[in-house]
Structures are given as C-alpha cells and as structure tokens.
C-alpha cells in the first residue's frame, strides 16, 4: 500500500500492482491501461500462445487459394485472428465480460476448423498442414473450455 496526499490534501491509501507509488496521478489513481498492462504482461497465458500459433498457421495455409474461394479465405482469416484477439481481450477483463470473450474465442476456433475442412474438401489447401492447424485449434478449444468450465 502506498500513502499519498489525495484530493483536497486528504491522505489516501492505494494499492499499486508493482507496490510502487504513482506520483503523476493525484490520489494514487492507476489508469486502467497502466494497471492492466502490468497485470497481463507479467503472466503467461498458454492458450493465447497456442492460439497465435494456430492463427498464423491457418492464415499461411490460405495464402495462395484461388480467387474462386476468396469468401472462405476471408472467413478463415477473420475467424482465425478472432481466436487470439478474444482470448487476449478476455484475459484483461473480469467476470461475465471475460467469459463472453472466451466464448467468442471458442466459437471462432470451431468456425475456422470448419472453413479449413471445406477448403481441404475442395482440394485447394494441403491436408497435412491443415491437419496441423486443426490440431492446434483443438488444443485452444480444450484450454478455453477449461477456462469457461473450471473444475470444482
């Protein structure tokens, strides 16, 4: 806890994530960005790391798909990038908002798998590379499921 002269000279106590005193804000107020940056940057979030790898793999797979399948390619890119984005956003939130973003990430991981399977079925992407991406998204879904449904 830090002590500082707050509004109108009153003494206030405020906790900071780094146990330091914030001198540039009256009354020891942390900004949301400052607090969340300190909290999130110091934690390891394995689901996010795997989601980033999965999204990168999926986006690389659809890099040279014929224009005839452009709408599916766009969906792969949007849904694949949505997974890590929503995991990251949820990780920085609490309560129902956190769960909401984790649910979106879970759904997007399922969606990208379907689009990739459609492209495999059409014969325009490599089955082995797609299988690798699908396995990564499956791991992300398993981790996200556990985040949504923690064991008692």
Residue frames relative to the residue before (quaternion, step in Angstrom):
aa qw qx qy qz dx dy dz
X 1.0000 0.0000 0.0000 0.0000 0.00 0.00 0.00
X 0.2037 -0.7606 0.6062 0.1117 3.51 -1.07 0.78
X 0.2231 -0.7486 0.6047 0.1555 3.55 -1.15 0.57
X 0.0832 0.7842 -0.6071 0.0975 3.52 -0.99 0.87
X 0.5263 -0.5905 0.4843 0.3738 3.58 -1.17 0.45
X 0.2421 -0.8074 0.5285 0.1007 3.53 -0.56 1.18
X 0.8090 -0.2122 0.1930 0.5131 3.51 -1.20 -0.60
X 0.8515 0.0441 -0.0851 0.5155 3.56 -0.99 0.94
X 0.6996 -0.5274 0.2637 0.4036 3.55 1.00 0.86
X 0.4743 0.6625 -0.4605 0.3522 3.63 1.20 0.10
X 0.4613 -0.6661 0.5147 0.2803 3.52 -1.09 0.75
X 0.0183 -0.7974 0.6031 0.0055 3.58 -0.85 0.91
X 0.2802 -0.7113 0.6153 0.1922 3.51 -1.27 0.47
X 0.0801 0.7905 -0.6045 0.0573 3.51 -0.96 0.83
X 0.3606 -0.7211 0.5532 0.2097 3.51 -1.07 0.79
X 0.1084 -0.7553 0.6403 0.0882 3.53 -1.08 0.72
X 0.6099 -0.5972 0.3803 0.3560 3.52 -1.09 0.67
X 0.7455 0.3664 -0.2229 0.5101 3.56 1.06 -0.66
X 0.4651 -0.7038 0.4055 0.3521 3.57 1.34 0.24
X 0.5194 0.6275 -0.4207 0.3993 3.55 1.19 0.44
X 0.4974 -0.6338 0.5027 0.3134 3.52 -1.31 0.20
X 0.2626 -0.7486 0.5878 0.1588 3.55 -0.82 0.98
X 0.1745 -0.8313 0.5227 0.0732 3.56 -0.42 1.19
X 0.6619 0.5379 -0.3182 0.4139 3.60 1.14 -0.40
X 0.6990 0.3831 -0.2695 0.5404 3.61 1.25 -0.01
X 0.4403 -0.6884 0.5007 0.2857 3.58 -0.74 0.97
X 0.8330 0.2106 -0.1530 0.4883 3.53 -0.99 0.78
X 0.5476 -0.6615 0.3792 0.3446 3.61 1.18 0.50
X 0.3482 0.7547 -0.5038 0.2354 3.60 1.05 0.46
X 0.2905 -0.7161 0.6086 0.1799 3.55 -0.96 0.92
X 0.3837 -0.6529 0.5761 0.3076 3.55 -1.12 0.51
X 0.6275 -0.5399 0.3946 0.3989 3.56 -1.17 0.50
X 0.6579 0.5144 -0.3217 0.4461 3.58 0.89 -0.89
X 0.6571 0.5188 -0.3088 0.4514 3.56 0.94 -0.89
X 0.6819 0.4916 -0.2851 0.4606 3.57 0.88 -0.94
X 0.7062 0.4626 -0.2766 0.4592 3.57 0.79 -1.02
X 0.6122 0.5467 -0.3619 0.4419 3.59 1.01 -0.72
X 0.6731 0.4879 -0.3000 0.4679 3.56 0.91 -0.88
X 0.6828 0.4956 -0.2963 0.4477 3.59 0.90 -0.86
X 0.7406 0.4298 -0.2360 0.4595 3.58 0.78 -1.01
X 0.6710 0.5243 -0.3290 0.4083 3.60 0.90 -0.81
X 0.6992 0.4684 -0.2742 0.4653 3.59 1.15 -0.46
X 0.6654 0.4806 -0.3111 0.4790 3.60 1.24 0.01
X 0.3701 -0.6971 0.5715 0.2248 3.55 -1.17 0.66
X 0.0615 -0.7910 0.6087 -0.0085 3.56 -0.77 1.05
X 0.2625 -0.8313 0.4735 0.1259 3.54 0.13 1.36
X 0.6170 0.5519 -0.3535 0.4356 3.59 0.98 -0.77
X 0.6462 0.5127 -0.3160 0.4687 3.58 1.01 -0.79
X 0.6410 0.5289 -0.3265 0.4503 3.59 0.94 -0.84
X 0.6828 0.4674 -0.2847 0.4840 3.58 0.91 -0.89
X 0.6255 0.5374 -0.3340 0.4566 3.59 1.04 -0.76
X 0.6361 0.5158 -0.3284 0.4705 3.60 1.00 -0.74
X 0.6442 0.5083 -0.3094 0.4805 3.57 1.02 -0.82
X 0.6614 0.5084 -0.3015 0.4618 3.59 0.91 -0.91
X 0.6680 0.4973 -0.3058 0.4615 3.58 0.90 -0.90
X 0.6446 0.5208 -0.3203 0.4589 3.58 0.94 -0.82
X 0.6462 0.5158 -0.3076 0.4709 3.56 1.01 -0.85
X 0.6757 0.4999 -0.2963 0.4535 3.59 0.86 -0.96
X 0.6662 0.4971 -0.3059 0.4643 3.58 0.91 -0.88
X 0.6394 0.5164 -0.3238 0.4686 3.60 1.02 -0.76
X 0.6214 0.5648 -0.3408 0.4228 3.59 1.00 -0.80
X 0.7663 0.3839 -0.2026 0.4737 3.59 0.88 -0.91
X 0.3386 0.7965 -0.4504 0.2191 3.57 1.28 0.19
X 0.8134 0.2030 -0.0881 0.5379 3.60 0.99 -0.74
X 0.2773 0.7565 -0.5363 0.2513 3.56 0.96 0.85
X 0.5675 -0.6162 0.4193 0.3500 3.62 -0.97 0.80
X 0.6272 -0.5858 0.3726 0.3530 3.57 -1.12 0.72
X 0.5227 0.6420 -0.4033 0.3899 3.57 1.18 -0.47
X 0.7511 0.3549 -0.1782 0.5274 3.59 1.13 -0.70
X 0.2546 0.8251 -0.4786 0.1590 3.59 1.25 0.35
X 0.6429 0.5278 -0.3470 0.4332 3.62 0.95 -0.76
X 0.6498 0.4931 -0.3195 0.4821 3.61 1.03 -0.70
X 0.6162 0.5381 -0.3384 0.4650 3.57 1.04 -0.77
X 0.6471 0.5127 -0.3193 0.4651 3.59 0.93 -0.88
X 0.6538 0.5098 -0.3095 0.4656 3.59 0.99 -0.82
X 0.6201 0.5285 -0.3424 0.4678 3.60 1.02 -0.77
X 0.6742 0.4960 -0.3017 0.4565 3.57 0.85 -0.96
X 0.6839 0.4856 -0.2939 0.4583 3.61 0.87 -0.92
X 0.7146 0.4419 -0.2780 0.4656 3.59 0.79 -0.94
X 0.6382 0.5248 -0.3358 0.4523 3.61 1.01 -0.74
X 0.6994 0.4489 -0.2814 0.4797 3.60 0.91 -0.82
X 0.5813 0.5929 -0.3652 0.4210 3.59 1.19 -0.45
X 0.6022 0.5944 -0.3626 0.3908 3.59 1.04 -0.70
X 0.7398 0.3688 -0.2663 0.4958 3.67 0.58 -0.96
X 0.6059 0.5683 -0.3669 0.4188 3.60 1.04 -0.69
X 0.7123 0.4405 -0.2646 0.4782 3.59 0.88 -0.89
X 0.5981 0.5328 -0.3698 0.4707 3.60 1.08 -0.56
X 0.6636 0.4992 -0.3039 0.4671 3.57 0.94 -0.89
X 0.6738 0.4853 -0.3070 0.4650 3.58 0.89 -0.87
X 0.6528 0.5092 -0.3142 0.4646 3.57 0.96 -0.80
X 0.6254 0.5594 -0.3292 0.4330 3.56 1.06 -0.78
X 0.7099 0.4418 -0.2497 0.4883 3.55 1.17 -0.57
X 0.6716 0.4621 -0.2907 0.5009 3.58 1.27 0.13
X 0.3209 -0.7301 0.5674 0.2051 3.54 -1.32 0.05
X 0.8207 0.3173 -0.1930 0.4341 3.54 -1.34 0.24
X 0.8446 -0.1567 0.1310 0.4948 3.53 -1.13 -0.80
X 0.6035 0.5633 -0.3560 0.4379 3.58 1.08 -0.66
X 0.6312 0.5240 -0.3255 0.4702 3.58 1.01 -0.83
X 0.6804 0.4908 -0.2902 0.4604 3.58 0.84 -0.98
X 0.6049 0.5668 -0.3471 0.4386 3.57 1.05 -0.78
X 0.6958 0.4601 -0.2779 0.4764 3.60 0.86 -0.91
X 0.6266 0.5200 -0.3416 0.4693 3.59 1.03 -0.67
X 0.6345 0.5195 -0.3329 0.4655 3.62 1.04 -0.73
X 0.6384 0.5141 -0.3277 0.4698 3.58 0.97 -0.80
X 0.6390 0.5225 -0.3241 0.4622 3.59 0.96 -0.86
X 0.6395 0.5268 -0.3215 0.4584 3.58 0.96 -0.89
X 0.6851 0.4874 -0.2822 0.4620 3.59 0.86 -0.96
X 0.6532 0.5090 -0.3135 0.4647 3.57 0.99 -0.80
X 0.6187 0.5334 -0.3440 0.4630 3.60 1.07 -0.67
X 0.6402 0.4952 -0.3223 0.4909 3.59 1.06 -0.69
X 0.6498 0.5436 -0.3086 0.4326 3.55 0.98 -0.90
X 0.6738 0.4884 -0.3117 0.4585 3.60 0.83 -0.92
X 0.6038 0.5526 -0.3595 0.4480 3.59 1.05 -0.67
X 0.6591 0.5089 -0.3123 0.4572 3.60 0.89 -0.90
X 0.6699 0.4976 -0.3090 0.4563 3.59 0.88 -0.90
X 0.6469 0.5058 -0.3224 0.4709 3.59 0.99 -0.77
X 0.6481 0.5118 -0.3204 0.4641 3.60 0.97 -0.79
X 0.6183 0.5320 -0.3424 0.4662 3.59 1.07 -0.67
X 0.6706 0.4888 -0.2965 0.4728 3.57 0.98 -0.83
X 0.6029 0.5237 -0.3528 0.4877 3.61 1.11 -0.61
X 0.6573 0.5227 -0.3030 0.4504 3.56 0.93 -0.92
X 0.6780 0.4669 -0.2829 0.4922 3.56 1.10 -0.68
X 0.4609 -0.7227 0.4136 0.3068 3.57 1.30 -0.12
X 0.5485 0.6493 -0.3858 0.3587 3.61 1.15 0.41
X 0.7401 0.2685 -0.2193 0.5762 3.61 1.27 0.02
X 0.6008 -0.5907 0.4191 0.3383 3.53 -1.24 0.56
X 0.4699 -0.7095 0.4613 0.2510 3.57 -0.75 1.12
X 0.6735 0.5089 -0.3093 0.4380 3.62 0.87 -0.88
X 0.6739 0.4724 -0.2997 0.4826 3.60 0.91 -0.88
X 0.6365 0.5221 -0.3285 0.4630 3.56 1.02 -0.76
X 0.6185 0.5459 -0.3357 0.4548 3.56 1.03 -0.77
X 0.6229 0.5375 -0.3292 0.4633 3.59 1.04 -0.78
X 0.6734 0.4868 -0.2937 0.4726 3.60 0.91 -0.93
X 0.6435 0.5253 -0.3206 0.4553 3.58 0.97 -0.86
X 0.6428 0.5184 -0.3191 0.4650 3.60 0.99 -0.80
X 0.6453 0.5094 -0.3199 0.4709 3.58 1.01 -0.79
X 0.6659 0.4840 -0.3045 0.4792 3.59 0.93 -0.85
X 0.6032 0.5471 -0.3550 0.4591 3.58 1.11 -0.62
X 0.6342 0.5138 -0.3215 0.4800 3.60 1.02 -0.77
X 0.6416 0.5178 -0.3194 0.4673 3.56 0.99 -0.85
X 0.6489 0.5078 -0.3245 0.4645 3.59 0.95 -0.83
X 0.6420 0.5199 -0.3334 0.4543 3.60 0.94 -0.80
X 0.6706 0.4841 -0.2970 0.4772 3.59 0.94 -0.86
X 0.6579 0.5026 -0.3088 0.4682 3.57 0.98 -0.83
X 0.6009 0.5517 -0.3502 0.4604 3.58 1.05 -0.73
X 0.6670 0.4891 -0.2968 0.4774 3.58 0.96 -0.87
X 0.6219 0.5240 -0.3459 0.4680 3.61 1.06 -0.64
X 0.6939 0.4650 -0.2624 0.4831 3.56 1.08 -0.76
X 0.7904 0.1953 -0.0716 0.5762 3.57 1.13 -0.70
X 0.0612 -0.8355 0.5452 0.0291 3.59 0.42 1.16
X 0.5294 -0.6139 0.4783 0.3377 3.54 -1.15 0.64
X 0.5281 -0.6517 0.4368 0.3251 3.60 -1.00 0.74
